[in-house]
Amino acid sequence: MITALVGVFLIAHGLLHPGVWTAPAPAGRPAPFDPGHSWALTAAHVADAPARATALALAWYTALVYAVAGAGVFAGSGWWPVAAVVGAVSGLVLKTAWFDPWLSVGVLLDVGVILAATGGWPASLH
């Protein structure tokens, strides 16, 4: 049961990244945040279009690595924690470079993945 929950969580959390970063702005309201605006890339004088493309590429990369980690959990592999940490770090880079308070829950989830994977939790999967 724990294996299924962890595997599904890793895959679902990963797939939320491109979903959040590609979601259209709600009609008549401003979007929660702008994937074309990164404080880090703005400081480096990168225009909105390349910043948006970079955000989307990083979001899809994060999704892919999290999906690999989830598949590793289902396969009973010993390397899934490494993939989970790589996915979480990638997600943290994304959420840090394009920081918006709206993304805070994602930051907490990524930090939780790092702590769980490096701390050997849940023990039944290690």
Summary of the structure (lengths in Angstrom):
residues: 126
radius of gyration: 15.5
end to end distance: 14.5
largest distance: 48.5
contacts: 367
relative contact order: 0.18
helix: 75%
strand: 0%
